[in-house]
Amino acid sequence: MAKDKEYVIESKGFDHVAISRERYKIELEDLMKKEKDPCVICGGEIADDWGHNPEPVKEYNEGKCCDTCNFTIVLPARIKLAYQH
């Protein structure tokens, strides 16, 4: 490794790879630019990379829902279903 560059260790599973800080920044920016699918209930932005399972309001294979829809629509629907059984 060249002594004039700073390196960071990136973990990929059990492998650790040393990459330059410049390359790390580029990869991170690319990841941030990635378009995210909208919420399947309201069409709004999903703030994180995971989202929530929208069932029973929408099918799981249709996509994910945002935090707001999860807490105000999906969870109350699940509770309602639980009391019906």
Z-matrix of the N, CA and C atoms (Angstrom, degrees):
N
C 1 1.451
C 2 1.528 1 108.89
N 3 1.307 2 114.41 1 142.05
C 4 1.465 3 118.96 2 178.63
C 5 1.517 4 109.68 3 -70.88
N 6 1.315 5 116.09 4 143.09
C 7 1.463 6 120.00 5 -177.13
C 8 1.519 7 113.21 6 -81.41
N 9 1.344 8 118.38 7 -15.02
C 10 1.460 9 120.11 8 -176.99
C 11 1.527 10 112.53 9 -88.36
N 12 1.330 11 118.96 10 -7.44
C 13 1.461 12 121.55 11 179.31
C 14 1.523 13 109.68 12 -107.44
N 15 1.327 14 114.57 13 149.76
C 16 1.453 15 119.02 14 173.61
C 17 1.518 16 107.58 15 -94.51
N 18 1.309 17 116.48 16 143.48
C 19 1.449 18 121.40 17 -179.76
C 20 1.513 19 110.10 18 -122.84
N 21 1.308 20 114.88 19 152.89
C 22 1.452 21 120.96 20 173.80
C 23 1.514 22 107.47 21 -120.82
N 24 1.303 23 116.40 22 154.75
C 25 1.456 24 121.49 23 178.14
C 26 1.522 25 107.08 24 -98.79
N 27 1.318 26 116.32 25 122.62
C 28 1.451 27 121.79 26 178.79
C 29 1.516 28 107.72 27 -108.00
N 30 1.301 29 116.79 28 128.32
C 31 1.450 30 120.97 29 -178.74
C 32 1.518 31 109.53 30 -92.33
N 33 1.318 32 116.13 31 127.17
C 34 1.462 33 121.91 32 175.91
C 35 1.516 34 106.76 33 -126.61
N 36 1.324 35 116.05 34 91.48
C 37 1.450 36 119.73 35 -175.18
C 38 1.513 37 109.33 36 66.90
N 39 1.317 38 116.99 37 -123.36
C 40 1.453 39 121.39 38 178.19
C 41 1.518 40 111.87 39 -91.33
N 42 1.330 41 117.43 40 -5.90
C 43 1.462 42 120.97 41 -179.46
C 44 1.521 43 109.89 42 -94.20
N 45 1.306 44 116.87 43 140.00
C 46 1.455 45 122.41 44 176.10
C 47 1.524 46 106.88 45 -117.77
N 48 1.323 47 116.21 46 127.79
C 49 1.450 48 121.55 47 -175.25
C 50 1.522 49 109.21 48 -121.45
N 51 1.324 50 116.91 49 133.06
C 52 1.464 51 120.75 50 175.64
C 53 1.515 52 108.29 51 -88.57
N 54 1.323 53 116.80 52 122.01
C 55 1.465 54 121.31 53 176.70
C 56 1.522 55 108.28 54 -127.63
N 57 1.328 56 115.61 55 156.42
C 58 1.464 57 118.81 56 -179.26
C 59 1.527 58 110.00 57 -69.10
N 60 1.314 59 115.68 58 154.45
C 61 1.470 60 119.94 59 178.03
C 62 1.526 61 110.84 60 -60.91
N 63 1.334 62 116.78 61 -35.94
C 64 1.463 63 120.00 62 179.56
C 65 1.522 64 110.21 63 -62.22
N 66 1.332 65 117.20 64 -45.51
C 67 1.464 66 121.92 65 179.62
C 68 1.525 67 110.30 66 -64.75
N 69 1.316 68 117.02 67 -40.08
C 70 1.458 69 122.06 68 178.35
C 71 1.528 70 110.61 69 -60.24
N 72 1.335 71 117.03 70 -44.18
C 73 1.462 72 121.52 71 179.20
C 74 1.519 73 110.90 72 -63.54
N 75 1.326 74 117.24 73 -41.38
C 76 1.475 75 121.04 74 179.08
C 77 1.520 76 110.47 75 -62.59
N 78 1.338 77 116.40 76 -46.50
C 79 1.464 78 119.97 77 -179.92
C 80 1.526 79 111.28 78 -63.19
N 81 1.317 80 116.86 79 -39.67
C 82 1.458 81 121.24 80 179.25
C 83 1.535 82 110.54 81 -65.96
N 84 1.322 83 117.78 82 -42.69
C 85 1.462 84 121.17 83 177.93
C 86 1.525 85 110.79 84 -63.39
N 87 1.327 86 117.61 85 -40.91
C 88 1.459 87 120.90 86 177.55
C 89 1.521 88 111.39 87 -61.46
N 90 1.323 89 116.24 88 -41.03
C 91 1.448 90 121.13 89 178.66
C 92 1.527 91 110.85 90 -63.90
N 93 1.327 92 117.17 91 -39.67
C 94 1.461 93 121.42 92 -179.28
C 95 1.532 94 112.14 93 -70.24
N 96 1.336 95 117.28 94 -28.69
C 97 1.458 96 121.38 95 -178.67
C 98 1.521 97 112.59 96 -79.21
N 99 1.329 98 115.75 97 -15.96
C 100 1.455 99 120.64 98 -176.84
C 101 1.531 100 109.66 99 -54.93
N 102 1.323 101 116.33 100 131.01
C 103 1.457 102 119.47 101 -179.69
C 104 1.518 103 109.59 102 -72.01
N 105 1.305 104 115.46 103 136.28
C 106 1.459 105 120.92 104 179.41
C 107 1.523 106 108.40 105 -102.09
N 108 1.317 107 115.37 106 146.62
C 109 1.457 108 119.90 107 175.61
C 110 1.523 109 108.96 108 -69.93
N 111 1.333 110 117.35 109 144.20
C 112 1.467 111 119.56 110 178.71
C 113 1.527 112 111.37 111 -76.41
N 114 1.295 113 115.70 112 165.32
C 115 1.461 114 122.40 113 175.29
C 116 1.526 115 108.80 114 -60.65
N 117 1.342 116 117.07 115 133.39
C 118 1.463 117 120.23 116 -178.25
C 119 1.524 118 112.97 117 -75.96
N 120 1.312 119 117.68 118 -10.03
C 121 1.462 120 120.23 119 179.85
C 122 1.527 121 111.09 120 -97.25
N 123 1.335 122 117.76 121 -54.20
C 124 1.469 123 120.32 122 -175.82
C 125 1.526 124 113.28 123 -104.52
N 126 1.326 125 117.61 124 -14.03
C 127 1.469 126 120.68 125 -178.35
C 128 1.515 127 113.21 126 82.80
N 129 1.324 128 116.95 127 1.56
C 130 1.453 129 121.19 128 -179.03
C 131 1.517 130 112.54 129 -78.51
N 132 1.326 131 115.35 130 179.88
C 133 1.457 132 121.63 131 -177.53
C 134 1.529 133 111.08 132 -79.90
N 135 1.320 134 115.20 133 139.24
C 136 1.456 135 121.24 134 173.26
C 137 1.518 136 106.13 135 -91.58
N 138 1.321 137 116.65 136 116.98
C 139 1.462 138 121.85 137 -169.92
C 140 1.525 139 114.39 138 -66.08
N 141 1.324 140 117.31 139 -34.99
C 142 1.460 141 118.87 140 -178.68
C 143 1.526 142 110.44 141 -108.11
N 144 1.301 143 116.84 142 -173.68
C 145 1.465 144 120.52 143 -178.94
C 146 1.519 145 113.41 144 -86.52
N 147 1.319 146 118.25 145 -4.37
C 148 1.456 147 120.50 146 -173.36
C 149 1.509 148 113.85 147 -106.02
N 150 1.297 149 119.17 148 -48.16
C 151 1.452 150 121.41 149 -174.74
C 152 1.523 151 110.57 150 71.87
N 153 1.316 152 116.13 151 -171.09
C 154 1.466 153 121.46 152 -177.91
C 155 1.522 154 109.83 153 -128.85
N 156 1.319 155 115.31 154 154.12
C 157 1.453 156 122.40 155 175.07
C 158 1.534 157 107.53 156 -68.90
N 159 1.344 158 118.89 157 122.78
C 160 1.464 159 120.53 158 -175.83
C 161 1.529 160 115.05 159 -86.27
N 162 1.328 161 117.80 160 0.80
C 163 1.469 162 118.97 161 -179.16
C 164 1.515 163 110.75 162 -68.49
N 165 1.288 164 121.55 163 139.60
C 166 1.458 165 129.53 164 13.49
C 167 1.528 166 115.06 165 -96.06
N 168 1.318 167 117.44 166 6.88
C 169 1.467 168 120.87 167 -177.90
C 170 1.527 169 110.83 168 -72.97
N 171 1.316 170 117.60 169 -43.79
C 172 1.470 171 124.38 170 177.07
C 173 1.524 172 107.62 171 -133.12
N 174 1.319 173 116.29 172 159.26
C 175 1.456 174 120.72 173 177.80
C 176 1.521 175 110.27 174 -70.77
N 177 1.329 176 116.75 175 145.71
C 178 1.458 177 121.98 176 -178.57
C 179 1.524 178 111.54 177 -60.05
N 180 1.325 179 117.44 178 -37.54
C 181 1.475 180 120.45 179 -178.25
C 182 1.521 181 113.82 180 -72.47
N 183 1.319 182 117.80 181 -6.44
C 184 1.466 183 120.99 182 177.19
C 185 1.529 184 111.53 183 -79.56
N 186 1.316 185 117.11 184 -22.77
C 187 1.458 186 120.88 185 -179.45
C 188 1.516 187 111.10 186 140.77
N 189 1.312 188 115.50 187 -162.22
C 190 1.462 189 122.76 188 -177.28
C 191 1.520 190 110.41 189 -113.59
N 192 1.325 191 116.13 190 166.27
C 193 1.466 192 119.61 191 176.71
C 194 1.529 193 109.84 192 -119.63
N 195 1.318 194 115.61 193 161.33
C 196 1.469 195 122.31 194 -178.10
C 197 1.532 196 110.56 195 -80.57
N 198 1.320 197 116.02 196 170.48
C 199 1.460 198 122.01 197 179.65
C 200 1.531 199 111.65 198 -58.16
N 201 1.327 200 116.44 199 -45.34
C 202 1.464 201 120.79 200 -176.96
C 203 1.523 202 111.21 201 -60.48
N 204 1.339 203 117.00 202 -48.62
C 205 1.469 204 120.21 203 179.50
C 206 1.523 205 111.12 204 -66.44
N 207 1.310 206 116.81 205 -35.99
C 208 1.463 207 119.76 206 178.54
C 209 1.527 208 110.67 207 -60.49
N 210 1.335 209 116.85 208 -47.34
C 211 1.467 210 120.00 209 -175.78
C 212 1.527 211 113.64 210 -79.04
N 213 1.334 212 118.20 211 -29.88
C 214 1.469 213 119.78 212 -175.54
C 215 1.525 214 114.35 213 -99.63
N 216 1.331 215 118.42 214 -19.99
C 217 1.466 216 120.72 215 -176.76
C 218 1.528 217 112.08 216 -121.68
N 219 1.337 218 117.07 217 -53.69
C 220 1.464 219 121.06 218 -173.05
C 221 1.527 220 112.22 219 -69.10
N 222 1.325 221 118.08 220 -52.39
C 223 1.461 222 119.74 221 -178.17
C 224 1.530 223 112.68 222 -61.52
N 225 1.349 224 119.59 223 -43.66
C 226 1.468 225 118.32 224 175.45
C 227 1.538 226 112.48 225 -60.73
N 228 1.337 227 117.50 226 -35.85
C 229 1.470 228 120.06 227 177.98
C 230 1.525 229 110.88 228 -65.97
N 231 1.321 230 116.95 229 -38.79
C 232 1.479 231 119.92 230 177.67
C 233 1.528 232 111.22 231 -66.18
N 234 1.327 233 116.49 232 -40.58
C 235 1.468 234 119.98 233 178.59
C 236 1.520 235 110.01 234 -63.98
N 237 1.314 236 116.67 235 -42.57
C 238 1.461 237 121.51 236 178.75
C 239 1.529 238 110.44 237 -59.98
N 240 1.334 239 116.86 238 -44.14
C 241 1.462 240 120.98 239 177.62
C 242 1.526 241 111.86 240 -62.28
N 243 1.321 242 116.09 241 -38.97
C 244 1.459 243 119.80 242 -179.21
C 245 1.537 244 111.18 243 -63.94
N 246 1.313 245 117.12 244 -36.80
C 247 1.464 246 120.20 245 179.77
C 248 1.508 247 112.52 246 -77.32
N 249 1.327 248 118.65 247 -20.12
C 250 1.461 249 121.69 248 178.31
C 251 1.525 250 111.75 249 -76.45
N 252 1.317 251 116.94 250 -21.56
C 253 1.469 252 120.04 251 -176.37
C 254 1.471 253 109.31 252 -94.37
